[in-house]
Structure formats: structure tokens, C-alpha cells
Amino acid sequence: MTSGNLLTDHPALYEARFPDPERLAGRWAEDCLRRHGAGPRVLDMGCGTGRDAAHLHACGRTVTGADRSEAMLAHARSHHPGPTYVRADLHGFDFGRAAHDAVVCLDSTLLYCHTNAQLDGFLASCRRTLERGGLLVAEMRNGAYFLGRTDLLGRTALDSFTWQGTTYRSRTTLSVDRTAQLLRRSRVWTTDDGSPPLVQHSAWRLLFPQELRHFLTAHGFDVLELHDGPGPRTEPPWREGRLPGTRTDADRLHLVARLRTA
Ligand SMILES: C[S@@+](CC[C@H](N)C(=O)[O-])C[C@H]1O[C@@H](n2cnc3c(N)ncnc32)[C@H](O)[C@@H]1O
């Protein structure tokens, strides 16, 4: 058995596993930016395969896509050209002062800030890179969903998909680490092409809405929107014209915050 991150290491497989043919995530992010009058310079932090960065570029924005995975960046440069793609760490990055009008951070990437110090590092970096009045737009799992709910925990979920003639099967278990305040995922991939099984461990910060508000306020942001949907990964999904809700009860959290001008 080997270890690694099958999907992050193989971006084409990532896109096959999580298809977004309608560019719903990119359209949702663009809608947030437009509704709140963001300027053109956008940083997509944790840009992954570059799909969303390229969509924002196609909307006329000047986009920097940043990720720590060289495999993701190489895929983004060749498959989703337009943005500038650079290697950077979410926990602390420096593109110079006031280099961007908005930072977007999609699909729970922000939750790879596991510790308070990493969250502080991310928000301090956002503050440095943003123009005064600039926006932070993020979309992630909602830690509060797990308060009193165990439907996703303590069971093994089986899944499979086929890509380029190979069937990939996964066995996934989720658990809550209350001490570290993390959602931990253990996943074993097997394929029918003779490769050895791949075991993968991931974790996301269980960040609660009021806690997030506190961090944002402390770093000089005003929260404009914080809600559980509709969004690109909710059911039913967001569509153009659908306005943000007011609750933070369901399993996704959507954030728009503005860096204070004074
Ligand atoms: C779930 S993917 C989301 C990709 C993309 N934002 C999307 O919505 O399709 C998370 C991404 O975050 C990146 N990532 C994880 N930890 C990171 C870190 N510390 N700094 C920068 N990128 C990181 C991974 O390489 C991966 O591309």
C-alpha cells in the first residue's frame, strides 16, 4: 500500500472525479465579485486545476492562480491558460501590498488552515495583498453542520468512477478530532489496473460561523455575507439570480467579507 494524494497528484483525474462542466463554482464566485463591485485583480488561492481561475479570466478579470501543488499548477498552465499561475502557501503568502482587489478561496481550501496560527497567517496575507475595500470570497464545509449530526461519521462510504478505461474505487471514513477541531478523512483507493491500493489521510478545520466572524473582524474585515446556500456545492445548487440565504445550518458555508477602508 502506498500513500499520496491521488487526485491532487493527478489533476485530470481530479476534474473527472469532480466535474463542473457548467463552471458553477467560477460563476458563483464571479457573481459575488460583481454584486459587491470588486475591482479586476483577483487572486484564486488554492486554485487547483485552474478551472475557476480561467473562468474569472474569461469574465475579463486579471487573475493570479496560486497553489502549493506543482502538479496542479502544471495542469492549470496547460489546460486553463489565461491566468498567471504561481506556487504559494495558503498559510502565508506575499504578492506585495494592495496587489489584488479580491481573493477567492473555493471548495474548502481555507480549511487547510488547521491551526489558529495558520488561519491568522492566511488572513494577514489576504489583508496585505488586498486593496482597501477589497473582497475575500470563500466557499467551504460548515463545521457547525457536525454539531448534533452524525450522519456523515462512523461509517464507510463506497464510491467508484471510471476514467480512461480504469475503474477507481474508494472506501472513505470520516471522523471528528475534537481536540484538534478537525474533520479527518481516511480513504483507500483501489483500481482494476493492478496498481497497489493507495491510502490517503486528509483533514479540514471544523470552523464555526461565529468563530470565522471573530477571526475576520480581528483581521480588519467586515462580513457582508455568511450563509449555507445557495452555493455551487449545495442541493439545490446556486443559479444566477438566486440571492444568498441568512442561515448557517447546512453543510456548506459561503463567505463574502470586505477589508475595511480605515
Ligand atoms: C479541494 S482542492 C480545490 C481546488 C479548487 N479551488 C477548486 O475549487 O476546484 C484544494 C486545493 O488546495 C491546495 N492546497 C492545499 N493546501 C494548500 C496550501 N497550504 N497552500 C496552497 N494550496 C494548498 C491543493 O493543492 C488543492 O489544489
The ligand as an SDF file (V2000), in Angstrom:
LIG
                    3D

 27 29  0  0  0  0  0  0  0  0999 V2000
  -10.1620   20.7870   -2.8630 C   0  0  0  0  0  0  0  0  0  0  0  0
   -8.9190   21.4650   -3.9020 S   0  0  0  0  0  0  0  0  0  0  0  0
   -9.7980   22.8670   -4.5190 C   0  0  0  0  0  0  0  0  0  0  0  0
   -9.2510   23.3470   -5.8290 C   0  0  0  0  0  0  0  0  0  0  0  0
  -10.0200   24.4720   -6.4610 C   0  0  0  0  0  0  0  0  0  0  0  0
  -10.0690   25.6510   -5.6030 N   0  0  0  0  0  0  0  0  0  0  0  0
  -11.4280   24.0080   -6.7990 C   0  0  0  0  0  0  0  0  0  0  0  0
  -12.3710   24.5270   -6.1780 O   0  0  0  0  0  0  0  0  0  0  0  0
  -11.5640   23.1540   -7.6850 O   0  0  0  0  0  0  0  0  0  0  0  0
   -7.8170   22.1530   -2.7170 C   0  0  0  0  0  0  0  0  0  0  0  0
   -6.5680   22.7670   -3.3330 C   0  0  0  0  0  0  0  0  0  0  0  0
   -5.8400   23.4040   -2.2910 O   0  0  0  0  0  0  0  0  0  0  0  0
   -4.4570   23.1560   -2.4940 C   0  0  0  0  0  0  0  0  0  0  0  0
   -3.7940   23.3110   -1.1890 N   0  0  0  0  0  0  0  0  0  0  0  0
   -3.8670   22.5190   -0.0920 C   0  0  0  0  0  0  0  0  0  0  0  0
   -3.1290   23.0070    0.9020 N   0  0  0  0  0  0  0  0  0  0  0  0
   -2.5690   24.1540    0.4360 C   0  0  0  0  0  0  0  0  0  0  0  0
   -1.6830   25.1330    0.9880 C   0  0  0  0  0  0  0  0  0  0  0  0
   -1.2170   25.0040    2.2470 N   0  0  0  0  0  0  0  0  0  0  0  0
   -1.3140   26.1720    0.2310 N   0  0  0  0  0  0  0  0  0  0  0  0
   -1.7570   26.3010   -1.0470 C   0  0  0  0  0  0  0  0  0  0  0  0
   -2.5840   25.4050   -1.6380 N   0  0  0  0  0  0  0  0  0  0  0  0
   -2.9830   24.3530   -0.9010 C   0  0  0  0  0  0  0  0  0  0  0  0
   -4.3930   21.7520   -3.0590 C   0  0  0  0  0  0  0  0  0  0  0  0
   -3.1830   21.5310   -3.7550 O   0  0  0  0  0  0  0  0  0  0  0  0
   -5.6260   21.7490   -3.9690 C   0  0  0  0  0  0  0  0  0  0  0  0
   -5.2980   22.1470   -5.2720 O   0  0  0  0  0  0  0  0  0  0  0  0
  1  2  1  0
  2  3  1  0
  2 10  1  0
  3  4  1  0
  4  5  1  0
  5  6  1  0
  5  7  1  0
  7  8  2  0
  7  9  1  0
 10 11  1  0
 11 12  1  0
 11 26  1  0
 12 13  1  0
 13 14  1  0
 13 24  1  0
 14 15  1  0
 14 23  1  0
 15 16  2  0
 16 17  1  0
 17 18  1  0
 17 23  2  0
 18 19  1  0
 18 20  2  0
 20 21  1  0
 21 22  2  0
 22 23  1  0
 24 25  1  0
 24 26  1  0
 26 27  1  0
M  CHG  2   2   1   9  -1
M  END
$$$$
